[in-house]
């Protein structure tokens, strides 16, 4: 990837952010000025979470005007753009959850646990799949001599 392509990718990501697109759900790459945007287009605002055609058209035109951009191609799971520039919503697919992989796999959600560090006695939070907190290890501090 050339320096120019890296600059184009950064510029495109900035333009997506300015359009309130959740860039954690999209992948942007550029090769010789051809921009590829893949993933799931969704807005970051609470009230207008779904994209709509007019916003997509405006966003597409602004991306195509960026310096160094020759073409923009979309590989999206919730929208399709044809050669004539018409946007069509695809079957309603939910955005992939990015936070918890165990919940996606059908496992129990991760719960925070408290772990005590022996050397300093500090308490740290640890996110594990187990629901019960770990037991304290038996060591010299746990036994008392009389």
Secondary structure by P-SEA (a helix, b strand, c coil): ccaaaaaaaaaaaaaaaaaccccccbbbbbcccbbbbbcbbbbcccccccccaaaaaaaaaaaaacccccccccccccccccccbbbbbccccccccccccccccccccbbbbbbbbccccbbbbbbccccccccccccccccccc
